[in-house]
Amino acid sequence: METLDLEPQVLANGRGVTFGLVHQKSTVECVISIAALESWFWLEPKASDARVLKTFRDGYGRIRAIAERKLLAHRAAHIELTPDDFARR
């Protein structure tokens, strides 16, 4: 899987960060919730958009890996990552 060369963006409603992955020549829209960033990537509550994006970029390797695993398990055009997706089972 490759990453899509698009800049991640904080959603207008402030509930997550959207980013894209390329899988089998199609783009999969992904969103990681702010709750997941706060729970697993030490984002402080009510952080600025700049801080949210920095936290996202700092944790991108792990975020991408979880998104790819979730996509492989459940083919979809849209993937949403929540705190539960990062819990080890």
RANORKA-V456834 format. One record per pair of residues at least 4 apart in sequence whose ideal C-beta (glycine too) atoms are under 8 Angstrom apart, sorted by the first residue. I is the first residue (numbers start at 0). J is the second residue. D is the distance in whole Angstrom. If there is no record, write none. Layout:
BEGIN
i->[I;I]
j->[J;J]
d->[D;D]
END
This chain:
BEGIN
i->[0;0;0;0;0;1;1;2;2;2;2;2;3;3;3;3;3;5;5;7;7;7;7;7;7;8;8;8;9;9;9;9;9;9;10;10;10;10;10;13;14;14;15;15;15;15;15;16;16;16;16;16;16;16;17;17;17;18;18;18;18;18;19;19;19;19;20;20;20;20;20;20;20;20;21;21;21;22;22;22;25;27;27;27;27;27;28;28;28;29;29;29;29;29;30;30;30;30;31;31;31;31;31;31;31;32;32;32;32;32;33;33;33;34;34;34;35;35;35;35;35;35;35;36;36;36;36;36;36;37;37;37;37;38;38;39;39;39;40;40;40;40;41;42;42;42;42;43;46;46;46;47;48;49;50;51;52;53;54;55;55;58;59;60;61;61;62;62;63;64;65;65;65;65;66;66;66;67;68;69;69;69;69;70;70;70;80;80;82]
j->[20;21;22;67;70;20;21;18;19;20;21;63;18;19;20;21;26;18;19;16;17;18;52;55;56;16;17;18;13;15;16;48;51;52;14;15;16;17;30;33;32;33;30;31;32;33;79;30;31;33;36;51;52;55;28;29;30;29;30;31;55;62;26;27;28;29;26;27;29;63;66;67;70;78;25;26;27;27;67;70;76;70;75;76;77;78;76;77;78;66;77;78;79;80;77;78;79;80;35;36;55;62;66;79;80;36;79;80;81;82;37;42;51;38;81;82;39;40;80;81;82;84;85;40;42;51;54;55;58;41;42;43;44;82;85;58;82;85;54;55;57;58;54;46;50;51;54;50;50;51;54;51;52;53;54;55;56;57;58;59;62;62;63;64;65;85;66;80;67;68;69;80;84;85;70;78;80;71;72;73;78;80;84;74;75;78;84;85;86]
d->[6;7;5;5;8;7;5;8;8;6;7;6;7;4;6;5;6;7;5;5;7;4;6;6;7;7;5;8;7;8;6;5;5;7;6;5;7;6;7;7;6;6;4;6;5;6;8;7;5;8;7;6;7;5;6;7;5;5;8;8;8;8;5;7;6;7;7;5;6;7;6;7;7;8;7;6;8;5;8;6;8;6;7;6;7;6;7;5;7;5;8;5;8;7;8;7;5;7;5;6;7;6;8;8;4;7;7;7;5;7;6;7;7;6;7;5;6;8;6;6;5;7;6;5;4;7;5;7;7;8;5;8;6;4;7;8;7;4;5;8;7;4;7;5;7;6;4;7;4;5;7;7;6;6;6;6;6;6;6;6;7;5;6;7;6;8;6;7;6;6;6;6;5;6;6;5;6;6;6;6;5;7;6;7;7;6;5;8;7]
END
